[in-house]
Amino acid sequence: MKMIWRGITAAMLFFAIGAPGWARTEEETWDRCLRLDKVGPLEPDEIIEACRIVLKMDFIPPNVRNDAFNNIGAAYMRLGKTSEGIAAFSEALRKLREMPDVAEVRQLGNYTRRNRARAYFSVKQYGDALRDYDVMANNEAKYHSLRCVAYALYADDFASALPSCQKAIEADKDAGDAYTGWFVVEYRQGKYADVKADCDLAKQKTFLSLEATYVCVLADIRLGNDSKKREALREGLGLMEHGERFNELGMLP
């Protein structure tokens, strides 16, 4: 990654020296696509336009091209144009498939697949999203935790969810998402006492994610405890990545 970014810096310096006026326009466009923290909030259409221009520039390294496509996809999602967003993520992955199968490229692919999976989830294309999570988990062990949650919440496939949960926890005892998936499986099977016991154990080992904490408190309410937290739990539902799915499944306080 360092070598790639060093090449970008050199290229930008060359353009700045050779043609100051042209370089300023190019640099501004670059920032509006890739360095949003530098230029401040932009409208989605502005980001899409800037990234389209960046993708036509010469000497664009793979990670920058991937970021540009992902920013286009994210901008389309903000506009509610999910199909266009998925198409941008898919094009990024198509470009990556033209490259050697090395760890760095797989990492770029996993980043993009996670974004595409979220888009698929938003339009209830659960099978497509789960296939992306399968590839991610095969590429990098850390994604077993996300696969675990996905299968527990969206596939009703507890037999596939639990092995991924176990692999994630074995690889990283701080894998908060893995505990979320584990608790969801137990909760959806009506094993509220098991959820409470496992929550108490997990809290001694790691900091639980917001979603995992939600399921813990929800199970406690089902057991007749923590009823005072009911309203706070309802308010927190909209803050969670999978809040809408909890609602769909009736996992409500």
C-alpha positions in Angstrom: 0.0 0.0 0.0 2.8 2.4 0.9 4.5 2.0 -2.5 1.2 2.6 -4.3 0.5 5.9 -2.4 4.1 7.0 -2.9 3.6 6.7 -6.7 0.4 8.8 -6.4 2.3 11.5 -4.5 5.1 11.6 -7.1 2.6 11.8 -10.0 0.7 14.7 -8.3 4.0 16.5 -7.7 5.0 16.1 -11.3 1.7 17.7 -12.5 2.0 20.5 -10.0 5.4 21.5 -11.2 4.6 21.0 -14.9 1.3 22.8 -15.1 0.1 24.6 -11.9 -3.4 25.6 -13.2 -4.3 22.2 -14.6 -2.9 20.5 -11.5 -5.1 22.6 -9.2 -8.2 21.5 -11.0 -7.2 17.9 -11.0 -6.2 18.0 -7.3 -9.6 19.5 -6.4 -11.4 16.8 -8.3 -9.2 14.2 -6.6 -10.1 15.6 -3.2 -13.8 15.7 -4.0 -13.8 12.0 -4.8 -11.2 10.5 -2.4 -10.6 13.0 0.5 -14.0 14.1 1.6 -12.7 14.8 5.1 -10.6 17.5 3.5 -13.2 19.3 1.4 -16.2 18.9 3.7 -19.7 17.5 3.0 -20.7 17.2 -0.6 -23.9 16.2 -2.4 -23.9 12.6 -3.7 -24.0 13.8 -7.3 -20.9 15.9 -6.8 -19.0 12.9 -5.4 -20.1 10.7 -8.3 -19.1 13.4 -10.9 -15.7 13.8 -9.3 -15.0 10.1 -9.0 -16.0 9.5 -12.6 -13.3 12.0 -13.6 -10.8 10.4 -11.3 -11.4 7.0 -12.9 -10.5 8.5 -16.3 -7.1 9.8 -15.0 -3.9 8.1 -16.0 -1.7 6.1 -13.5 -4.6 5.2 -11.1 -3.4 2.4 -8.8 -5.7 -0.4 -7.9 -6.6 0.8 -4.3 -7.5 4.3 -5.5 -9.6 2.9 -8.4 -11.4 0.7 -5.9 -12.0 3.6 -3.5 -13.4 5.7 -6.3 -15.9 3.0 -7.3 -16.9 2.4 -3.7 -17.4 6.1 -3.2 -19.6 6.2 -6.3 -21.6 3.2 -4.9 -22.0 4.8 -1.5 -23.2 8.1 -3.1 -25.8 6.3 -5.2 -27.0 4.5 -2.0 -27.4 8.0 -0.4 -29.6 8.9 -3.4 -31.7 5.8 -2.9 -30.5 4.4 -6.2 -29.6 0.9 -5.0 -29.3 -0.7 -8.4 -26.7 1.9 -9.5 -24.9 1.5 -6.2 -24.7 -2.3 -6.6 -23.5 -1.8 -10.2 -20.6 0.4 -9.0 -19.5 -2.1 -6.3 -19.8 -4.9 -8.9 -17.6 -3.0 -11.4 -15.0 -2.5 -8.7 -14.9 -6.2 -8.1 -14.7 -7.0 -11.8 -11.6 -4.8 -12.1 -10.1 -6.6 -9.1 -10.6 -10.0 -10.7 -8.3 -8.8 -13.5 -5.5 -8.6 -11.0 -3.3 -11.3 -9.3 -4.9 -13.1 -6.4 -2.8 -11.7 -3.6 -3.6 -10.7 -0.1 -3.7 -7.0 -0.8 -6.2 -7.5 -3.7 -8.3 -9.8 -1.6 -8.5 -7.1 1.2 -9.7 -4.6 -1.4 -12.3 -7.1 -2.6 -13.6 -7.8 0.9 -14.0 -4.1 1.6 -16.1 -3.8 -1.6 -18.1 -7.0 -1.0 -19.1 -5.7 2.5 -20.4 -2.5 0.9 -22.2 -4.5 -1.8 -23.7 -6.9 0.8 -25.1 -4.0 2.8 -26.7 -2.8 -0.4 -28.2 -6.2 -1.1 -29.5 -6.4 2.4 -31.3 -3.0 2.0 -33.3 -4.4 -0.9 -33.8 -7.8 0.7 -31.6 -9.7 -1.7 -30.3 -11.8 1.1 -29.0 -14.7 -1.0 -26.7 -12.3 -2.9 -25.5 -10.7 0.3 -24.8 -14.0 2.0 -22.7 -15.1 -1.0 -20.6 -12.0 -0.6 -20.1 -12.9 3.1 -19.1 -16.4 2.2 -16.3 -15.1 -0.1 -15.2 -12.6 2.5 -14.9 -15.3 5.2 -13.0 -17.6 2.9 -10.5 -14.8 2.1 -10.0 -13.5 5.6 -10.7 -15.2 9.0 -11.8 -11.9 10.6 -14.9 -11.9 8.4 -16.3 -15.1 9.9 -17.8 -12.9 12.6 -19.8 -10.9 10.0 -20.8 -14.1 8.2 -22.0 -15.5 11.5 -24.3 -12.5 12.1 -25.6 -12.6 8.5 -26.5 -16.2 8.6 -28.1 -15.9 12.1 -30.3 -12.9 11.1 -31.0 -13.3 7.4 -30.8 -16.9 6.4 -32.4 -18.7 9.4 -29.5 -21.0 8.9 -28.2 -21.6 12.4 -26.1 -24.6 11.4 -24.0 -22.4 9.1 -24.0 -19.5 11.5 -22.6 -21.2 14.6 -19.4 -22.6 13.0 -18.5 -19.1 11.7 -19.2 -17.7 15.2 -16.9 -20.3 16.8 -14.1 -19.7 14.2 -14.3 -16.0 14.7 -14.2 -16.2 18.5 -11.3 -18.7 18.4 -9.4 -16.3 16.1 -10.2 -13.2 18.1 -11.8 -13.3 21.6 -12.7 -9.6 21.0 -14.8 -10.5 18.0 -17.9 -8.6 19.1 -19.9 -9.4 16.0 -19.4 -13.1 16.5 -21.0 -12.8 20.0 -23.9 -11.0 18.3 -24.5 -13.9 16.0 -24.1 -16.4 18.8 -26.7 -14.6 21.0 -29.1 -14.2 18.0 -29.1 -17.9 17.3 -29.9 -18.7 20.9 -32.5 -16.0 21.2 -34.3 -17.0 18.1 -34.4 -20.6 19.4 -36.1 -19.2 22.6 -33.1 -20.0 24.8 -33.3 -16.7 26.7 -31.6 -18.1 29.8 -28.6 -19.3 27.6 -28.4 -15.9 26.1 -28.2 -14.3 29.5 -25.6 -16.7 30.8 -23.4 -16.4 27.6 -23.7 -12.6 27.8 -22.5 -12.6 31.3 -19.5 -14.7 30.3 -18.7 -12.7 27.2 -18.8 -9.4 29.1 -15.9 -10.7 31.2 -13.8 -11.2 28.0 -14.6 -8.4 25.7 -16.5 -5.2 25.0 -19.8 -6.2 23.3 -21.1 -4.5 20.2 -24.2 -2.4 20.3 -26.2 -5.2 18.6 -24.9 -7.9 21.0 -25.8 -5.7 24.0 -29.3 -5.2 22.5 -29.9 -9.0 22.3 -28.6 -9.4 25.9 -31.0 -6.9 27.3 -33.8 -8.2 25.1 -33.3 -11.7 26.5 -33.3 -10.3 30.0 -36.6 -8.6 29.4 -38.0 -11.9 28.2 -36.9 -13.5 31.4 -38.8 -10.8 33.4 -35.8 -8.6 34.2 -34.7 -5.1 33.1 -38.2 -4.1 32.2 -37.2 -0.5 32.9 -34.8 -0.6 29.9 -37.6 -1.4 27.5 -38.0 2.2 26.2 -34.3 2.8 25.9 -33.9 -0.4 23.9 -36.6 0.7 21.5 -34.9 4.1 21.0 -31.6 2.4 20.3 -33.0 0.1 17.6 -32.7 2.7 14.9 -29.0 3.2 15.6 -27.9 -0.3 14.8 -26.8 -1.7 11.5 -29.3 -4.6 11.8 -32.0 -2.7 13.6 -34.5 -3.0 10.7 -34.0 -6.8 10.6 -34.5 -7.1 14.4 -37.8 -5.3 13.8 -38.8 -7.6 10.9 -38.1 -10.7 13.1 -40.1 -9.3 16.0 -37.0 -9.0 18.2 -38.5 -6.1 20.0 -38.7 -5.2 23.7 
